[in-house]
Amino acid sequence: MTTAVIKSGQGIRSELSRALKDQSRRAGAEDPNVRGSDYRMVTVTAVNADGTVDADGIPSIRCMETYLLPTVGDVVYATQSGTGNWLAWGRGSTGGFALGSTVDKTKTGNTARTNATLTADPHLSVAAIPGTYRIDALLFYDADAAVDLKLGWTAPAGTTGSWWPGGSDSSNTTQAATARWGAVTDIGTGTLPVAGIGAGTIVTCRPTGTAVVTTAGTLALAWAQQSGSATATTVRQFSWLSLRRTA
């Protein structure tokens, strides 16, 4: 025999009130006009042609200028205004070299050397994580015409890439000289010389290239005399190195 349970009017009203409150709470959690602004970490699932990204089911999130080179799989900070518009501010920092960022180093003093042993410059080095980097540097230096300046790089094991010294051919002895157009298809092993035209006579070179780093470590511009001499070769203060991570 089944016994029917008849609720009182008070019980029915209580349950209805609770159900309405729960419904209002759920609706408010989903409506930015009720909830106000929102902040969360999201994972990018699509990069759109109009400059927006999709992430965690949220379509067409507008990217701020601080979010460079958006890529599927990025974990980014995103915020939503009270009107419902979403903005992606950028990737969360992991303490490494962020994609799209640039690190600049400038020599704070002169460095003089009297040997042909290639050694990293004490000021022109950058800690790099796995990725692809655009290299740009400008060196102010002086060297005896018989000694010149030998350029190269020290890099983490497994680093590949190509570079060009961007200076005067080492056979030159005057400022009215031809450029050195030869390039090297490795980073960390090959060297190239550029000309000196006399101790105390400052000239410049502009090493540039691309490095693909597979193991975290230090990427540094290295140099020495092309042939050892007691007459010092000096790389001058205000020379600089710039690395930009592109992938």
Salt bridges, closest charged atoms under 4 A:
GLU15 OE2 - LYS7 NZ 2.44
ASP22 OD1 - ARG25 NH1 2.80
ASP38 OD2 - ARG40 NH2 2.58
ASP74 OD2 - ARG91 NH2 3.14
ASP121 OD2 - LYS107 NZ 2.99
ASP121 OD1 - HIS123 ND1 3.82
ASP136 OD2 - ARG206 NH2 2.85
ASP142 OD1 - ARG236 NH2 2.62
ASP169 OD2 - ARG180 NH1 3.80
